[in-house]
Amino acid sequence: MSFVEYSDFIQDGDVAIVYLGHESMMPVKVQQGAQTQTRYGVIRHSTDLIGQRYGSKVTCSKGGWLYVLHPTPELWTVTLPHRTQILYTTDIATITMLLELKPGSVVCESGTGSGSLSHAILRTIAPTGHLHTVEFHQQRAEKVEEEFKEHRVDHLVTVRNQDVCKDGFGVTAVADAVFLDIPSPWEAVKHAKASLKKQGGRVCSFSPCIEQVQKTCLALVDQGFEEISTVEVLLRVHDVRTTYFPLPDFGPDPSAQPDDAAEKTPPAQASVTMKITVPPRDIPGHTGYLTFATKPRT
């Protein structure tokens, strides 16, 4: 099992995603002799998981059942243990595209946090790229480094526990892209520029407040960045419903010859069935602003 390579069968030591329903999933570290308790009963790792094919339907001790899925960055985002506020797929997809990430890219990231974006970056830049990620908090840095090893992507990433605003990313002139998710990204812009390769490169900063965006944009201009733009990504899910529309009654057909019975019995109201989409009344709303810029080619 690896987050960047697909395996057919569940093995001892894998991290599998237990799917109990669309709103209920959890990661499970598969271990010989271990058990996992769910609302449908117990899963016995030795007999129910190890050796089974990913995607299998597993029956629990109480008779209920669930699916065991291969881990992906998308599934990890919705099941990971939160140590910090994380980025979700809506923003991650935009970041990956507008930073122009691809297999072989070298990326610098700060801060690592819970590793939601990190896993998506690693899957995108594998098998020959590399992620240099910086986390200020020592315990979080140690935990995410442990998770990278469990998920078998540690060969693609270097974790550093340091202050990016003071000490930078630990690399110079190697990165194709830089991502900043820190309280004062404007203080790290000069380090982002130093880490980017000499021939161009892209930078993205995530900030929840527009005042942070303004300061970051001024710092980007001061450091000579070009093509500066800020976007806000909002997810709006529409509900699909069945509804009935009555057909208008235009009265009797004047050319028809009505009989006495038909005149006494009014016709039933005709209707047509249609599927419609209904926008939500409340939108979850703002997550943050994504500011992108390009280092000019020199």
C-alpha positions in Angstrom: 0.0 0.0 0.0 1.2 3.5 -0.9 -0.7 6.8 -1.3 1.0 7.2 -4.7 0.9 3.6 -6.0 -2.1 1.3 -6.1 -2.1 -2.2 -4.6 -4.7 -4.9 -5.1 -4.6 -6.7 -1.8 -4.6 -5.5 1.8 -1.4 -6.3 3.7 -0.2 -6.2 7.3 0.9 -2.6 8.0 -1.3 -1.0 5.4 -3.5 2.1 6.2 -7.0 1.2 4.8 -10.1 3.4 4.7 -13.2 1.9 6.2 -16.3 3.1 4.4 -19.5 2.9 6.5 -21.5 5.4 4.4 -21.0 8.7 2.6 -20.8 10.7 5.8 -18.9 8.0 7.8 -15.4 6.9 7.0 -12.3 6.3 9.1 -8.6 5.2 8.5 -7.5 1.9 10.0 -3.9 0.7 10.5 -4.1 -2.9 9.6 -2.2 -5.2 12.0 -2.1 -8.9 12.5 -4.3 -9.9 15.4 -5.8 -6.5 15.9 -9.5 -5.6 15.9 -11.4 -2.4 15.0 -14.8 -1.6 16.6 -17.5 -0.1 14.4 -21.2 0.6 14.8 -21.9 -2.6 12.8 -19.6 -4.7 15.0 -16.0 -5.8 15.1 -13.6 -6.1 12.2 -10.9 -8.7 12.8 -7.9 -7.7 10.8 -6.3 -11.2 10.5 -9.4 -12.7 8.9 -11.5 -9.8 7.6 -8.8 -7.6 6.1 -5.4 -9.1 5.5 -5.3 -10.8 2.1 -8.6 -9.3 1.0 -8.9 -7.2 -2.2 -9.2 -3.5 -1.7 -12.9 -2.5 -2.4 -14.2 -5.7 -0.7 -17.4 -5.8 1.2 -16.7 -7.0 4.8 -19.3 -8.4 7.1 -18.9 -7.4 10.8 -19.7 -9.4 13.9 -23.2 -7.9 14.3 -24.1 -8.8 10.8 -23.7 -5.3 9.3 -21.3 -4.7 6.5 -18.9 -2.1 5.2 -16.4 -1.5 2.4 -12.6 -1.4 2.8 -11.0 1.2 0.3 -7.5 1.8 -0.9 -6.3 5.1 0.6 -6.1 8.2 -1.6 -5.3 11.8 -0.9 -9.0 12.7 -1.3 -10.1 10.0 1.2 -7.3 11.0 3.6 -8.5 14.6 3.5 -11.9 13.7 4.8 -10.7 11.1 7.4 -7.3 12.4 8.7 -6.9 13.4 12.4 -7.1 17.2 12.6 -4.1 18.8 14.3 -4.8 22.1 12.5 -7.4 23.6 10.2 -6.9 21.8 6.8 -7.4 22.5 3.1 -10.2 20.6 1.4 -10.4 19.2 -2.2 -12.1 22.3 -3.6 -9.1 24.5 -2.8 -6.5 21.7 -3.3 -7.6 21.1 -6.9 -7.3 24.8 -7.7 -3.8 25.0 -6.1 -2.6 21.9 -7.9 -3.7 23.2 -11.3 -2.6 26.9 -11.0 0.8 26.0 -9.5 1.2 23.8 -12.7 2.3 20.8 -10.7 3.2 17.6 -12.5 5.3 14.4 -12.1 8.8 15.5 -11.4 8.0 18.9 -9.9 9.9 20.1 -6.9 7.7 21.9 -4.4 8.2 23.9 -1.2 5.4 24.1 1.4 4.8 25.8 4.7 3.1 25.0 7.0 2.6 21.3 6.8 -0.1 21.2 9.4 -2.2 18.0 9.2 -0.7 17.0 5.8 -3.9 17.3 3.8 -2.4 19.3 0.9 0.9 17.5 1.3 -0.5 14.1 0.3 -2.2 15.6 -2.8 1.1 17.3 -3.8 3.0 14.0 -3.4 0.6 12.0 -5.5 0.8 14.7 -8.3 4.7 15.0 -8.3 5.4 11.2 -8.0 7.5 9.3 -8.9 10.4 11.6 -9.4 9.4 14.9 -7.8 10.2 16.0 -4.3 8.3 18.0 -1.6 10.2 20.2 0.9 7.7 20.9 3.7 8.3 23.2 6.7 6.3 23.0 10.0 7.0 25.4 12.9 5.4 23.2 15.6 7.8 20.4 16.6 5.1 17.8 17.6 3.2 18.4 14.4 6.3 18.0 12.3 7.2 14.8 14.0 3.7 13.4 13.6 3.4 14.2 9.9 6.8 12.7 9.3 5.6 9.5 11.0 2.5 9.5 8.8 4.6 9.9 5.6 6.5 6.8 6.6 3.4 4.8 7.3 1.9 5.9 4.0 5.2 4.9 2.2 5.8 8.3 0.6 8.7 9.4 2.8 11.1 9.0 -0.1 9.3 11.9 -1.8 9.3 14.4 1.0 11.7 16.2 3.4 10.1 17.6 6.6 11.9 20.4 8.4 10.9 21.8 11.8 11.8 25.5 11.6 10.4 29.0 11.2 10.0 29.6 7.5 9.7 33.4 8.0 13.2 33.5 9.6 15.0 30.4 8.2 13.3 29.8 4.9 12.8 26.4 3.3 16.3 25.0 3.6 16.8 24.9 -0.2 17.8 27.5 -2.8 17.0 27.8 -6.5 15.5 24.3 -6.9 11.7 24.7 -6.6 9.2 24.8 -9.4 6.4 26.0 -7.0 6.0 27.3 -3.5 2.9 27.2 -1.3 2.4 29.3 1.9 -0.3 28.6 4.5 1.0 30.6 7.5 -0.3 33.6 9.5 2.1 36.2 8.0 3.0 35.0 4.5 4.4 38.4 3.5 7.3 37.7 5.8 8.2 34.5 3.8 7.9 35.9 0.3 11.6 36.6 0.0 12.4 33.1 1.1 9.9 31.7 -1.4 11.7 33.7 -4.1 15.0 32.4 -3.0 13.8 28.7 -3.1 12.4 29.0 -6.6 14.5 28.0 -9.6 16.2 30.8 -11.4 14.1 30.4 -14.6 10.6 31.3 -13.3 8.3 29.4 -11.0 4.9 29.9 -9.3 3.9 30.8 -5.7 0.6 30.5 -4.0 -0.5 31.9 -0.6 -3.6 30.8 1.3 -5.1 33.4 3.7 -8.5 33.6 5.4 -8.5 37.4 5.7 -8.3 40.0 2.9 -5.9 42.1 5.0 -3.4 39.3 4.9 -3.9 39.2 1.1 -3.2 42.9 0.7 0.1 42.7 2.7 1.1 39.6 0.7 0.4 41.2 -2.6 2.5 44.2 -1.7 5.4 41.9 -0.7 5.1 40.0 -4.0 5.3 43.3 -5.9 8.2 44.4 -3.9 10.1 41.1 -4.7 9.4 41.5 -8.4 6.7 38.9 -8.9 4.4 39.2 -11.8 0.9 38.0 -12.8 -0.4 38.5 -9.3 -4.1 37.4 -8.9 -6.3 36.4 -6.0 -9.2 33.9 -6.3 -11.9 32.7 -3.9 -13.3 29.2 -4.4 -16.8 28.5 -3.2 -18.5 25.1 -3.4 -22.2 25.2 -4.1 -24.0 21.8 -4.1 -27.5 21.6 -5.7 -30.2 19.2 -4.6 -32.0 17.2 -7.2 -35.7 16.8 -6.6 -38.8 15.4 -8.3 -41.6 17.9 -8.8 -45.0 18.0 -10.6 -46.1 20.9 -12.8 -49.9 21.1 -13.7 -50.7 21.5 -17.4 -52.9 24.5 -18.1 -56.6 23.9 -18.8 -57.6 25.8 -22.0 -61.2 24.6 -21.8 -63.2 22.3 -24.0 -62.3 21.8 -27.7 -64.9 23.8 -29.6 -64.6 21.4 -32.6 -65.4 18.3 -30.5 -68.9 16.9 -30.1 -69.4 16.6 -26.3 -71.6 13.9 -25.0 -73.8 14.5 -22.0 -71.7 12.4 -19.6 -68.5 14.2 -20.4 -70.2 17.5 -19.9 -71.3 16.6 -16.4 -67.9 15.1 -15.3 -65.0 17.6 -15.2 -61.7 16.2 -16.5 -58.9 15.5 -14.0 -56.1 18.0 -13.8 -53.2 16.9 -16.0 -49.6 17.3 -14.8 -46.1 16.5 -15.9 -43.3 15.1 -13.8 -39.8 16.8 -13.9 -36.5 16.6 -12.2 -35.2 20.0 -11.0 -32.1 21.3 -9.2 -32.6 23.5 -6.1 -29.7 25.6 -4.8 -29.1 25.5 -1.0 -30.6 28.3 1.1 -27.3 28.5 3.1 -23.9 28.3 1.5 -21.0 27.1 3.8 -19.2 30.0 2.3 -15.7 31.4 2.6 -12.7 29.2 3.3 -9.9 31.5 2.2 -8.3 33.5 -0.5 -5.7 32.0 -2.9 -3.1 34.4 -4.1 -1.0 33.3 -7.1 2.1 34.9 -8.6 4.9 34.1 -11.1 8.6 34.7 -10.6 9.8 36.5 -13.8 12.4 34.6 -15.9 15.8 36.2 -15.6 
